[in-house]
Amino acid sequence: MLFFDSLKNLDTHMGLLQKKIKDTHNIFLVGWCVRDLLLGIDKKPTDIDFTMAGEPTKLYGAIDKKGISHFITEKYGTITLINKWKGAGSKEQEIKYELTPLRTESDYADFRHPGEITWSNDLLLDSNRRDFTINCIYYTNAPYKKEYTQLLDSKTIQKYTDDEIFLKRLDDHGCLYIKGLNLLIIQNHKHIERLFPDGKFETKQLWEILKSATIFSPNKKSETSKQLKIIIDPHKGIHDMINKKLKCVGDPDKRFWEDALRIIRAIRLVNVLNTKLALNTKEKIKLFDFQKETRNSIRKNHALVNNIAKERIKEEIMKAFTVGNPFNFVGLVDEAKLLEHLFPALYATISVPQPIRYHPFDIYAHTLLTLFELQKINKNPLVRLAMLYHDVGKVDQFGAYGDDLTKDEIRAIIAGPLNHRRSSPEHTKKDFQALWFSSKEVETIARYIAHHHKAEELLSPKKDVMEKKMRKFFSEAGYEKCDNILDITIADRLGQYNPLQNSSDISDIYTLKTILKKLQKQEWQFTIKYLAINGSDIITHFKLPASPAIWTLLQKALARVIDDIKKRNVKTEIFWFLNIQVKNIKK
């Protein structure tokens, strides 16, 4: 059952756009703002895609630009309008409206962008270029005339209680009217052509269409709108939303050859929609899956993603790891034969066994299980990506072991660059730089991976020792990073699923978390800037020249003070300690 009553939330946007754009053609809201309202996963969209007939530069010139930010991308004819809006008692919000006029596209030479664009007044032709049926639902409105009421009241009204009957009536007549909402749904192409010739609403045709429509009442009470709301659904996206199928518009092979990014977008879309649907209801609901032909085409055309700009792939990955279900996303990527293209180092871990006394699964299975556990407790996308790559270096480490190695030879491997704590960050840098992650993002992910065993160093039978170690770590990394690393440790333990190691017992890690929270509350993050002395004090007191050695002395002072801040963070105490260090430097 779709949330047709939520479409009223689009009327404010329609009203604003109709005032701003002085044109006689109809404005059609389209894409995810319509889709997510109907699915009930977004009640207040702030990113609105819309279309209308006209040539871009002429439309841009016809816009009343007062009070809004605006720009046009002339190559593809996209006009962006940004309006700041403030609701009652709420913070100011930025609403982005993006207008791409009705058009047809051809000649996709680079598997991404159309080489030729033709501006059109034909809504149906515009619909044929779009990606998925659920993104190809247009919404507009028109004046409602009182004489329609007599016609509609004379017809049999059916209560909307069953989706199957609803869709059957829609199929039978190609149009359907929900009386309590003043909502007309049109799928029949002839009706669409007659009602919107040249992109303009034709009032005379509406009477005939209403005569042929099945009349439904809404599934709950609603006030009748003063305007007629119209959904144009030329590719039966409403059917696919109700049946929870992601389906390409037309031939999936053609859609993916036109724009190969749609392959990854399809996976991300299913993943994010299902995550949001699950969050928005406590009931067991049907979730999205791929229509068979679309699924087969994704698998068949997987290699096309090598033609996509890497930064666009990165955007899709970040959306899935931020608001989606990362575990499910990686599983779908693997099923679609995309894992090697997106995450090559992770792909290399498949079927690589681990010592059975620690891990009953291969590296890849263990990684997915840890990711599944982490996403329950941590929403940071970079932490989740660190979990994804935390063990990729084990392929190198285990590959170096060979047969009949002595304990000393194994220790040498563990102490060297092939240790996965050192090699995993290097694989991470290579793969994520290739995906155009920023240097800061790559470094952050790599640091989490390099420290994913840090908790082992912090643990001690004595609580006061743990507190000292945690205080030092807290000083170096800060609360958020310390907490994230402990989350990684928890997920890594739970992802072992190994009863022999009692890996499900994570009470010791929660003890560390408790200590960390206590330090944050009572002491905050103690760093060099909080020392009782600074670099100038050292230079003056010891009569030293300014040099990098001053910074080294400050770090040594911090390392000592942090073990007992109250007693040791005193000038005389610090100078006494540094006296020996300075003598060593002068030697």
N, C-alpha and C positions, 0 to 999 in steps of 0.2 A: 504494500500500500504506500503510495507516494504522498508527499506533503504538499498537495496543490494549494492549500490555503496559505502556505508560506510565500507564495509568489507576490502577495501584497507588499512584501518587504522591498520589492523592486520598483514600486510605483514612485517613491521619492526620487530615485535615480532617473526614471523615465521623465518625470516632471522637470527635473533640472536640465536634462539634455535637450528636451523639447523647447525649453526657454532659451538655451544657449545657442542652438543650431537653427538658424533661420532658413529652413528648407521645407518644401512641401512633401518630401518623401518620408515614408515611415522609418522610425528608428527601431531596430531590432536588437534587444539584448541577447547574447548568445554565448554558449560555452559553459565554463565551469560555474559561473555565478547562478545560472539557471539549474544546472545539474545538481549542485550541492544543496540548493534550497529544496528541490524536489526529493532528494534523498534524506533530508533532515539533518545534514551534518554541518551546515553553516547557515545561521539565521541572519547574519549581518555581513554580507560580502563587502569587502573594501577594494576589490580589484575587479572592475567591470569591463568585459569585452562587449563591443557592440558593432553593428554594421548598418549600412543604409546605401541606397543607390547614389551614385555621383562620382565625379572625378575628384581625387584627393585635394589638389590645390584649390579648387573652387569651393569645396566643402570647408577647407581650412579658412579660407577668406570669409566664409559666411558665419563663422563662429563668433559669438559675443565673448571676447576674451577677458572681460573685466572681472577681476577678483579670482582668477584661476591662473595656474602655470600651464604652459602649453608648448608643444613643439611637434614638428612633422619630420618623419623619415621619408625623404622624397623617393629613394630607390624603391621601396616597397609600399609607399603610400599610406603608412601607418601614422595616425594622428593621436597624440597622447595629451590628455587633459588631466590636471591634478587639482582637486578642490579640497580645501581644508574645511572640515565640518565638525561641529561640536553639538552633541546631544545634551539633553537636560541632565545636569549633574555629572557629566562624563568628561573625560579628557578629550582634547582636540584630536581628531583623527584625520588621516590623509586618505582620500578616496581617489584612486586612479582609474580613469576611463580611457580605454584604448579603442579607437575606431579604425577598423580596416574595411573600407568600402567594398560592396559586392563586387566579386571579380571571378575570373577564371585564370588558371595557371597551367603552364606547360614547360617542357624542355628543362627537366631537372638534371642538368649535366653533372652537378657535384654531389648528388644524393642528399641534398639539403635545401637548396634555394631554387625557386623557379627562375628560368632564364627569360621567360616571357610572361607578362601579366596583362590581362585585358580587363578593363573596367566594364562592369555589366550592371544592368538593372534587373537581372533575373535571379530571384532568390534560390530557385532550384539548381541553377548552374553553380552558384556560390556554394551550395550545400555539397555538391559532388566533389569539391576539392578538400573537404575537411577530413580529419583523421578518424575519429571513432563516433559511432552513432549517438552515444550518450553525451557527446560534446557538440552535437549537431542539432540542438533544439533551440528554436528562436522564440523570443517572447516580445510581444508588443501589446498595445492597447488602442482602443478606438471608442468614440462616443457611443453610448448605449441609448437607443431610442425606445420610448415607451410602447410603441406599437409591437415591438418584439414580444412583450410580456403576454399579450393575448394569444399569440401563436404558440409560445412555449407552454402556457397554462393548459392549452387544449390537447397537449400530447401526454402520453403515459410517462410517468416519472418512475425511474427505477432507483432504489436505494443502493448506494455504493458500499457493498459489504464483501464483495468477492472479486479479487483481481482477475481471475480467469474469465468471469462473465464480463467484466469491464473491458478487457482486451478483445474478447470475442465481439462485442458490440462495436468496438472501435474498428475492428477488421471488417465487419459487415458493411459499415456505412462510410468508412474513411474519415469520419468526423464524429465528435461527441461533445455534448454541452453539459457542464455541471452547473445546475441552476443556482444553487445557493452561493456560488462563488462568481457567477457571471463569467465563467471560463469556457471558451470554445477551443477544443483541440482538433487540429486538422492534420491529417496524414495524406489524404488523397491529393495527388499531384494536380489533377484538373481543378479541384477546388482552390488549391494554392495559386495556380496561374490566374484563375478568374478573380480571386479576391485581391491579389496584389499584382496587377499588370504594371510593368515598368517600376516596381518597387513602391507603388502608391496604393493605399487602401481604397477599394471600390465598394462604396456603400450599397449600391443596387444589387450586388451579387450576394450580399450577406443573407438576405431574406431566403433565397433558394437553398443556401447551405444549411441554415437553421431548420428549414423544413425537412431536410433529409437526415438531420442529426438525431442520434439517440439521446434522450434526456436523462441525466443522472442527478440525484441529490447528493450532497457531500456526506462523508461518513461522520461528520459532527456539525453542530450548528455553527452557522457563519453568517455575517451580515452581507447582504447583496451589495456588490460594488456599483457605483454610479457609472463606471466605465466597463466596457466589454474587454475582458482580458483574452488574449489570443495566443495560443501555442501553435507554432508551425513545426511539425515533426516529420519531415519528408523521408527519413530513413528508419522510422520506427524505433527511435531511441527510448521512448517510454516503455515499449515492450522489453527492451534489453535492460533497462533500469529495474523493472519489476522482476524480471527473470534472472537478474544479476549476471549478465553476460557482457564482456567487453568484446565488441565486434567492430571491425573496420568498416568504414563507408565504402561500399563497392568491393572491388577486388583487393584483398589484403596485399598480395605481391606488389601490385601497382602502388599502393599507398606507401609501402616500405621502401620501394625503389625511388619514389619521389623524395622521401625524407626518411633517411635511415635512423634518425634520432627517435622516430616513432616506435622503433623496436624496444628501446630502453624505456621510453615514456610509457608504453603499454604496461610493462612490468611494474614500473613505479606507480602507475595509476591504480592498478589492481591492488597493489600492496597498501598504498596510503588510504584508498577508499575503504578497504576492509578494516584497517586499523581504526579509522574514524567511526565507521558503522558500529564496530564492537564497543567503542568507548561511549557511544551515544545511547546505548540501550543495555539493560540488564537481562533482557530476554535472549533466548537463542534464536538467531536470525540467519537467513541465507546470505552467504557472502559471494562476492564477485569471483568469477572464473573466466577464462578465455573461451570465446566461441571456437569450436573445433578448427575451422578453416583459418582463423586468425592465429591460433596457437601453432598450427603446422607451418604457417608462413613465417612466423617468428623464428622457429627452429631452422627452417630451410634457408632463411636469409641472414642468419646471425653474423656472417663475416662482413656484412655491409657496414657494421658499426665502426670498422677501421677507417671509413671515409669521413667520419664525423669529427668536428673540432673537439678536442679533448675537454675544453672548458665547459662545453654543453653537457658532456657526459657527467662531469663533476657536479653540475647543478642538479642533475637527476639523482645522483648518488646521495648528495647532501639532503635532498628532500626526503628520500627514503629513510636515511639514518637519523633525521631530525623528527619528523612527524609520522613516519611509517613504522613498520616492523622489520628491523634489519635482518633478523634471522630468516624470516619469510622471504625477504627481498633477495638475499644471497641464494636461497634455495631455488627461487624462480629463475635467477640469473644462471645458475648451474643447469637447471632443466632446459633452458633455452640455448645452451651451448655457448654462453657468453662469458663464462667465468675466466677462461684463458685470455680473453680480450680485455676484460676490465681489471682483474686481479690476478696477474700471472704468477706471482710468488705463492699466493694462496692455492691456485690451481695445482702447483707442483707438489703440494702436501697430500693430495689424494692418494690413498692406498700406501702411504708411507707409515709403517708400523712403529709403535713406541714400546718401551719396556713394559711388559704386561703387569709388573708389580706396581706400576704407577698409573698406567692408562690402559684400559681394556679396548680402546678404539684407536684407529689411525689418527694422524695429526689433524686431518681435515674434519673428521667427525667430532673430535674433541673440541676443535675451534668453534664449530657451529653450536655445540652444546654450551660452551662458555658464553658465546654471544647471546644465546637464548636466556641464560641466567642474568647476564649483565643488563640487558634491556629492561628487565623488571625493576631494577633499582637505580639506573642511571640513564638520563636522557641526553647527556652531552654527546653530540655526534662524533666529535674527535676522540672521545674516550671509547665509544663504540667501535670506531674504526681501528683504534689501537688494539682492542680485543680481537678484532678480525685478523690482525697481522702479528699478534704477540708471539706466536710459535713458528712462523714461517722459516726462521733460521735453523730449525731442527733438521730440515732436509740436508743442509750442509753438515751439521754436527753429527747426525747419525750416519751420514754417508762416509764420513771420515773414519768411523770406528773400525770398519773392516773385521777380519777374523783374527782371533788369538792375540789381541792386544794386551799388553801388560797393564797393570794398574797405573804405573807411572806414565805410560803412553796415553792412557785415557785421561789422566789428570792434566797432561800437557794440552790435549785438545780442549778440555773444559776451561783451562786457564788462558787459552789463546783466542784469536779472532773468530774461530768457528763456533765458539760458544753461542748458543742461540740468543742470549741476552745482548750480545754484541752484533751478531750477524743479522738478526731480525730487523733492527733499526735501519741497517744499510739497505736491505731489500725494500723496506718501507719507503725510504727516501727515493729510491729509484722508481718504484711503481706510482707513488703519489705525486711526484714531480711530473711524471709523464701524463698524469691526469690534470695537470695545471692547478694543483693545490698550491696555495701561497707558501713562501718559505717559512713563515711563522706557523702556519697550520701543519706543515710537514714536520717541522722541528718539535712541535707540541706532541704530535702523535708518536714520533720516534722516542721522545723522552719518557712518555708513559710506558712504552714497550721496554725500554732499557731498564726501567725501575719496577717492572711488574713482579719481581721477586723481592722487592724491598722489605716487605712485611717480615720475611724470614730473618732479616738482619735486625729488625726492631724487637722481635719477640725475645723474652727472657723469663726465667722462673720468678725473678724478683720484679715486682711492680715498679719500684723506684728506679730501677735500671731502665725499664721500658719507657718510663716517663722522661728520663734524661735523653734517651735515644730519639724519642718522638719529638722532644723539644728542639733538638738539633735539626731534624728533618723538617719540622714545621717552620723553622727559621729559614731554611734553604728554599723550600718549595711553596710555602703558604698553605692556608687551610684547604682551599678548593682542590688543589693538585694532590695534596696528601690524601684527602678523602676519596678522590677519584681513583688513586692507586690502590687504596684499600678495597674499593668496590671491585676493581679488576682482580684482586687477590681472591675475594669472595667468589666471584664468578668462575675463576680458574679452578678453585677447589671443587665447587659444585659441579663443574663441567667434567670432572673426572669420572663421576658416577662409579666410583671404585670402593666397594664395601671393605676390601682388604686394607685400604688405607684410612678408612673412616673419614673420607673426604668431605662428608656432609657436616662434620663438626667444625663450625666456623666461630665458635665462641671466643677463641683467642683473638680473632681479627676484630670482633665487636668490642673486645676489651681495649684494643688499640684505638678504635673509633671513640670510645668513651673518654680515653685519655686525651685524644685530639680535641674533642669538644670542650673538655675541661680547660685545656691550655688556651684555646681560643677565647673562652669566656673570662678566664682569670688573668691571663698574661698577654693575650694577642700575639701577633707574630713579631718576635724579637729579632731585629736585624742589626747590621752594622751602624745604621743611623741612630740607634738607641743606645749605643755604647757611651759611657761617661767621658770618653775622649774621642777626638777625631784626628785626621791626618795632620792638621796643623799643630795640634798638641804634641804629637810624636816628634815632628820636625823640631819644634822649639825645645822640648824637654831633653831630647837626646842629641841636639845639634846635628841633625842629619840633613843632607840635601834632598830636595824633592826627587822622587824616583819611584819606579814600580814596587820597590822594596817596602814602601810605606803601606801600600795596599795589602801586601803579604802580612805585614805585622798586624794590621787591623783584623785580618781574617783569623790569625792565630789568637788574637785577643778575644774575638767573638767565640771561637771554639771553646776557649776556657771559661769565659763568663757564662756561657749558656748552660753550663752544668749546675750553676748555682747563682742565678741572676742577683738575688737579694744581697748576698755577701760579696760577690766578686765584681759587680758592676760599680766599682768605686775607683776613682782616679789613682789613688796611691796603690791600690791592689793591682790594678792593670799595669802601672809603670813598673812595679816590683817584678811582675811576671815577664814583662817585655825586656827588662834589663838584660837577662841572659840571651834572649833572642837577638837583641841588638849587637851584643858582643860577638855572636856568631856571624852576623852580617859583616861587621867591621873586619873580622879575620879574613 
